[in-house]
Amino acid sequence: MVEHDFRYNLLSPQHTLIECRALMPGRYQVTGNGGSIQNDDVLVVTLKGSKDLSMRLTVEKVRHLINPRAQWVAVAHGPVFGELAIHEWQVNCDGCAKTLKFEFAVDAKQGVKAQKPAASARIAELGWSTEGSKHLCPQCQKAAV
């Protein structure tokens, strides 16, 4: 198993993602160029409409095309969601007033009540801590210890 990184901000012309579309919740068809993709490999792809969010897809089967050269089509499984909504929020550190602007994804069908837990999980991924309505950046967390 090999991990292939197809995020938009890391691409090189020899290793590109052409298309990633949902076949059904949790199952995707991915078309790309380069990378020698094999069964059970992991593809890291940028979420549509996002600047920096990505998801990991595990290849179930791949078909390498003869023409165009080096192109492939894979069926993969990954996160299950009905309709993905990407939100951009901002929090301030209560220790030093540093601002964190971040994106997070949530299943749109879960509504507004799912946004706060998804945002808190994303803040934690970025190294910040949340306690109630207070937030601390990584530097202020180190200072508090």
Residue frames as qw, qx, qy, qz and C-alpha x, y, z in Angstrom:
[[0.000, 0.889, 0.459, 0.000, 0.00, 0.00, 0.00],
 [0.415, 0.050, 0.047, 0.907, 1.33, 3.38, -1.09],
 [0.047, 0.798, 0.420, -0.431, -0.10, 6.84, -0.39],
 [0.386, 0.345, 0.389, 0.762, -0.42, 9.20, -3.37],
 [0.076, -0.601, -0.338, 0.720, -0.95, 12.90, -2.68],
 [0.260, 0.468, 0.578, 0.616, -3.19, 14.61, -5.24],
 [0.105, -0.795, -0.387, 0.455, -4.02, 17.75, -3.29],
 [0.426, 0.861, 0.202, 0.192, -4.25, 20.83, -5.52],
 [0.114, -0.960, 0.255, -0.018, -1.52, 22.76, -3.76],
 [0.569, -0.518, 0.612, 0.181, 1.03, 19.92, -4.08],
 [0.852, 0.422, 0.310, -0.013, 0.66, 18.89, -7.71],
 [0.217, -0.499, 0.573, 0.613, 3.35, 18.49, -10.33],
 [0.565, 0.428, -0.287, -0.645, 2.53, 18.19, -14.04],
 [0.363, 0.235, -0.887, -0.163, 3.51, 14.49, -14.17],
 [0.186, -0.230, -0.901, 0.319, 1.20, 13.53, -11.29],
 [0.259, -0.062, 0.008, -0.964, -2.29, 15.05, -11.67],
 [0.268, 0.376, 0.825, -0.325, -5.85, 14.40, -10.63],
 [0.050, -0.171, -0.564, -0.806, -8.27, 14.84, -13.52],
 [0.554, -0.369, -0.247, -0.704, -11.58, 14.03, -11.84],
 [0.097, -0.048, -0.900, 0.422, -12.99, 12.73, -8.58],
 [0.510, -0.213, -0.192, -0.811, -16.72, 12.13, -8.43],
 [0.437, -0.097, 0.755, -0.479, -19.04, 10.34, -6.06],
 [0.305, -0.071, -0.850, -0.423, -20.73, 7.23, -7.45],
 [0.606, -0.602, -0.455, -0.252, -22.71, 6.86, -4.23],
 [0.392, -0.830, 0.275, -0.288, -22.06, 7.87, -0.59],
 [0.688, -0.525, 0.499, 0.051, -18.68, 6.43, 0.37],
 [0.754, 0.133, 0.532, 0.362, -17.74, 5.25, -3.15],
 [0.113, 0.840, -0.154, -0.507, -15.84, 7.36, -5.66],
 [0.816, 0.419, 0.231, 0.325, -14.53, 7.24, -9.22],
 [0.267, -0.823, 0.239, 0.441, -11.15, 8.89, -9.57],
 [0.777, 0.550, 0.118, 0.281, -9.36, 9.64, -12.84],
 [0.330, -0.856, 0.259, 0.302, -5.73, 10.70, -12.80],
 [0.707, 0.648, -0.238, 0.155, -2.46, 10.79, -14.65],
 [0.335, 0.557, -0.622, 0.436, 0.80, 9.33, -13.31],
 [0.484, -0.511, 0.454, -0.546, 1.56, 7.87, -9.93],
 [0.395, 0.167, -0.902, -0.048, 1.45, 4.11, -10.72],
 [0.595, -0.237, 0.317, -0.699, -1.78, 3.60, -8.77],
 [0.346, 0.052, -0.935, -0.057, -2.47, 0.02, -7.57],
 [0.639, -0.515, -0.486, -0.302, -5.26, -1.73, -5.64],
 [0.677, -0.576, -0.363, 0.280, -5.27, -0.86, -1.89],
 [0.396, 0.174, -0.089, 0.897, -3.28, 2.35, -2.45],
 [0.116, -0.751, -0.484, 0.435, -4.48, 5.50, -0.66],
 [0.294, 0.517, 0.289, 0.751, -5.28, 8.67, -2.61],
 [0.180, -0.575, -0.389, 0.697, -5.31, 12.01, -0.79],
 [0.206, 0.501, 0.511, 0.667, -7.55, 14.41, -2.73],
 [0.034, 0.041, 0.212, -0.976, -8.68, 17.99, -2.15],
 [0.212, 0.566, 0.751, -0.267, -12.37, 18.44, -1.35],
 [0.216, 0.524, 0.486, 0.665, -14.22, 20.29, -4.11],
 [0.185, -0.859, -0.251, -0.405, -14.76, 23.91, -3.13],
 [0.667, -0.715, -0.013, 0.207, -12.05, 23.89, -0.46],
 [0.237, 0.877, -0.403, 0.111, -8.68, 25.59, -0.28],
 [0.094, 0.561, -0.782, 0.254, -7.03, 23.16, 2.14],
 [0.733, -0.148, 0.527, -0.404, -9.39, 20.33, 3.18],
 [0.409, 0.348, -0.780, -0.321, -8.74, 16.86, 1.83],
 [0.872, -0.163, 0.275, -0.371, -10.02, 13.30, 2.18],
 [0.155, -0.415, 0.884, 0.147, -8.35, 9.90, 1.98],
 [0.854, 0.240, -0.060, -0.457, -9.67, 7.33, -0.50],
 [0.488, -0.331, 0.801, 0.105, -8.62, 3.68, -0.62],
 [0.456, 0.375, -0.563, -0.578, -8.44, 2.19, -4.12],
 [0.808, 0.016, 0.512, -0.291, -10.57, -0.92, -4.62],
 [0.758, 0.251, 0.501, 0.334, -9.75, -1.44, -8.28],
 [0.015, 0.745, -0.244, -0.620, -7.84, 0.46, -10.91],
 [0.771, 0.466, 0.389, 0.194, -7.75, 0.32, -14.67],
 [0.296, -0.547, 0.332, 0.710, -4.68, 1.72, -16.46],
 [0.616, 0.721, 0.206, -0.242, -5.51, 3.21, -19.85],
 [0.728, 0.115, 0.360, 0.572, -3.42, 2.76, -22.97],
 [0.223, 0.333, 0.246, 0.882, -4.42, 6.10, -24.44],
 [0.217, 0.876, -0.344, 0.259, -3.86, 8.72, -23.11],
 [0.693, 0.212, -0.577, 0.377, -0.59, 7.33, -21.85],
 [0.265, 0.092, -0.642, 0.713, -0.16, 7.00, -18.04],
 [0.474, -0.258, 0.062, -0.840, -3.85, 7.79, -17.35],
 [0.204, -0.114, -0.958, 0.166, -5.87, 5.58, -15.03],
 [0.544, -0.406, -0.159, -0.716, -9.41, 5.26, -13.65],
 [0.229, 0.045, -0.884, 0.406, -9.96, 3.91, -10.15],
 [0.585, -0.587, -0.358, -0.430, -12.93, 3.06, -7.97],
 [0.301, 0.209, -0.645, 0.670, -12.23, 3.89, -4.33],
 [0.475, -0.694, -0.532, -0.097, -14.00, 4.03, -0.98],
 [0.271, 0.229, -0.332, 0.874, -13.77, 6.81, 1.56],
 [0.122, 0.155, 0.527, -0.827, -15.82, 9.10, 3.82],
 [0.015, -0.514, -0.819, -0.253, -19.59, 8.63, 3.66],
 [0.080, 0.409, 0.305, -0.857, -21.68, 11.76, 3.43],
 [0.429, 0.654, 0.622, -0.032, -24.84, 12.77, 1.60],
 [0.340, 0.845, 0.148, 0.387, -24.14, 16.35, 0.65],
 [0.642, -0.210, -0.211, 0.707, -20.90, 17.98, 1.74],
 [0.001, -0.966, -0.145, -0.212, -20.94, 21.57, 2.95],
 [0.642, 0.057, -0.221, 0.732, -17.70, 23.48, 3.48],
 [0.235, -0.944, -0.223, -0.067, -17.74, 26.34, 5.96],
 [0.508, 0.357, -0.282, 0.731, -15.11, 28.93, 6.79],
 [0.493, -0.829, -0.263, -0.025, -14.98, 30.20, 10.35],
 [0.338, 0.589, -0.372, 0.633, -12.61, 32.29, 12.43],
 [0.688, -0.657, -0.290, 0.105, -11.58, 32.05, 16.08],
 [0.139, 0.807, -0.355, 0.450, -9.26, 34.19, 18.20],
 [0.632, -0.034, -0.635, 0.444, -6.81, 32.95, 20.81],
 [0.449, -0.844, -0.230, -0.182, -7.89, 34.07, 24.27],
 [0.736, -0.449, -0.014, 0.506, -4.22, 34.16, 25.32],
 [0.394, -0.312, 0.273, 0.821, -2.58, 36.30, 22.63],
 [0.422, 0.665, 0.191, -0.586, -5.47, 37.36, 20.33],
 [0.076, -0.275, 0.780, 0.558, -3.95, 35.49, 17.37],
 [0.698, 0.320, 0.098, -0.633, -6.59, 34.78, 14.68],
 [0.304, -0.086, 0.916, 0.247, -7.18, 31.40, 13.07],
 [0.647, 0.357, -0.108, -0.665, -9.22, 31.32, 9.87],
 [0.232, -0.178, 0.951, 0.094, -10.07, 27.73, 8.99],
 [0.629, 0.071, -0.436, -0.639, -12.29, 25.57, 6.84],
 [0.333, -0.084, 0.902, -0.260, -14.22, 22.52, 7.95],
 [0.417, -0.026, -0.683, -0.599, -16.56, 20.11, 6.24],
 [0.385, 0.078, 0.735, -0.552, -19.87, 18.76, 7.49],
 [0.087, 0.342, 0.877, 0.326, -22.68, 16.73, 5.97],
 [0.184, -0.157, -0.108, -0.964, -25.22, 19.38, 4.95],
 [0.572, -0.366, -0.610, -0.408, -28.14, 17.06, 5.75],
 [0.522, -0.321, -0.640, 0.463, -27.15, 17.12, 9.44],
 [0.122, -0.903, -0.319, -0.261, -27.95, 20.84, 9.59],
 [0.026, 0.825, -0.266, 0.498, -26.61, 23.66, 11.73],
 [0.754, -0.596, 0.208, -0.181, -26.36, 21.52, 14.90],
 [0.948, 0.024, 0.091, 0.303, -23.52, 19.51, 13.31],
 [0.427, 0.799, -0.129, 0.403, -21.39, 22.57, 12.51],
 [0.330, -0.828, 0.363, -0.273, -20.02, 23.32, 16.00],
 [0.855, -0.322, 0.399, 0.075, -18.73, 19.74, 16.67],
 [0.812, 0.438, 0.168, 0.348, -17.18, 19.63, 13.19],
 [0.188, 0.886, -0.177, 0.385, -15.55, 23.02, 13.71],
 [0.571, -0.710, 0.385, -0.147, -14.20, 21.96, 17.13],
 [0.924, -0.030, 0.323, 0.205, -12.72, 18.80, 15.61],
 [0.628, 0.656, 0.043, 0.418, -11.03, 20.83, 12.87],
 [0.146, -0.904, 0.270, -0.298, -9.63, 23.32, 15.41],
 [0.775, -0.483, 0.407, 0.013, -8.12, 20.39, 17.34],
 [0.874, 0.314, 0.215, 0.303, -6.59, 19.00, 14.09],
 [0.383, 0.799, -0.075, 0.458, -4.87, 22.35, 13.63],
 [0.571, 0.081, -0.509, 0.640, -3.29, 22.15, 17.10],
 [0.218, -0.427, 0.166, -0.862, -5.55, 24.59, 18.92],
 [0.173, -0.254, -0.896, 0.322, -7.44, 23.73, 22.11],
 [0.358, -0.451, -0.283, -0.767, -11.03, 24.60, 22.92],
 [0.214, -0.248, -0.808, 0.490, -12.49, 24.83, 26.39],
 [0.153, 0.696, 0.528, -0.462, -16.08, 26.04, 26.37],
 [0.437, 0.873, 0.208, 0.060, -16.03, 29.19, 24.28],
 [0.212, -0.865, 0.390, 0.235, -12.32, 29.86, 24.88],
 [0.894, 0.413, -0.039, 0.172, -9.58, 28.94, 22.39],
 [0.426, -0.765, 0.387, 0.290, -5.80, 28.70, 22.83],
 [0.641, 0.669, -0.368, -0.077, -3.22, 28.62, 20.05],
 [0.917, 0.027, -0.310, 0.249, -0.34, 26.11, 20.26],
 [0.369, 0.441, -0.384, 0.723, 2.10, 28.74, 21.64],
 [0.413, -0.500, 0.234, -0.724, -0.24, 29.77, 24.46],
 [0.940, -0.225, -0.179, -0.183, -0.88, 26.10, 25.30],
 [0.754, 0.192, -0.396, 0.487, 2.89, 25.58, 25.75],
 [0.058, 0.487, -0.324, 0.809, 3.12, 28.68, 27.92],
 [0.677, -0.448, 0.027, -0.584, 0.27, 27.45, 30.13],
 [0.932, -0.089, -0.348, 0.048, 2.03, 24.14, 30.87]]
